[in-house]
Amino acid sequence: MLRTIFMIGLFAIGGLFLLKLFFGILGVFFVILLGLLRAAIFIAIVGAVLYLLIRIFSPSTAQRLRERWSGN
């Protein structure tokens, strides 16, 4: 019983050590990935707003853009 409790504790400490090591080394990549994701979402929102404005004020231009990028 006592041996089982110690083994669970040992595995928990080992897992925490591996998580710290994993996120310590790859943490920079996660930060870069989140930054790129944030930029992509921002660009998508700005593009959607611009397309909406073009669609409201110039439907023919919006149709040409839609045909150019997505086909018929």
Summary of the structure (lengths in Angstrom):
residues: 72
radius of gyration: 25.4
end to end distance: 70.2
largest distance: 76.7
contacts: 135
relative contact order: 0.05
helix: 94%
strand: 0%
